[in-house]
Amino acid sequence: MYTPVPQPISEAVAALWAFNGQRPDNRFGAPQLLRLKAACADAYGFGAQFWFSFSLSEILRSLGCPMYLPVDRRRLALPPEEAAEKLHPTLTATSAKVSYLCPLDWADDPSDVTFGDNQISRLSSAELQEIADAPRLARAFPNRSLNWDTLSQFYWLVVEETVPVSTEPGHRASDRVNPQSDSAFIEDALG
């Protein structure tokens, strides 16, 4: 169900996108980013936690926030209206589609196989770019590039699933950092 972007979020994103100065040394303390965090706290009930700052920063990189892009790559940024339209559902999502790509570069010539939402197949450059969301990758990693034509020369195992996510984006990041369960997993693996 579509819910419109709260006006304070749209305005804060527009102000952040309008920032044309040098990248600040401390992006987390930039007034425009603090305004967006405050708007998130008001609109969604979260935004003050440290983990939210980290999550918001990663979301903004993926949207191409000009403050996060080198000056010569700012053309990669989404327009602020589109960025706000993508930010809102990201912050309110209760599930996310996750795609895992495993190159089968040592495979001879397997048949294309589809099982549920998963597949083994030789993907075209365009198909790989769609699955991997190439524009988002270019915005998030502006100094890196992938040769999609080369990557399309072999078969791929593509596994897709929809997973539930924490309603608070900061918890999504902190859920991945669990020293107790991580150390137990490592100890079990080492026997």
Buried (B, 14 or more C-beta within 10 A) or exposed (E): EEEEBBEBBBBBBBBBBEBEEEEBEEBEEBEBBBBBBBBBBEBBEBBEBEBBBBBBBBBBBBBBBBBBBEEEBBEBBBEBEEBBBBBBEBBEBEEEEEEEBEEBEEEEEEEEEEEEEBBBBBBEBEBBBEBBEBBBBBBBEBEEEBEBEEBBEEBBBBBBEEEEBBBBBBBBBBEEEEEEEEEEEEEEEEE
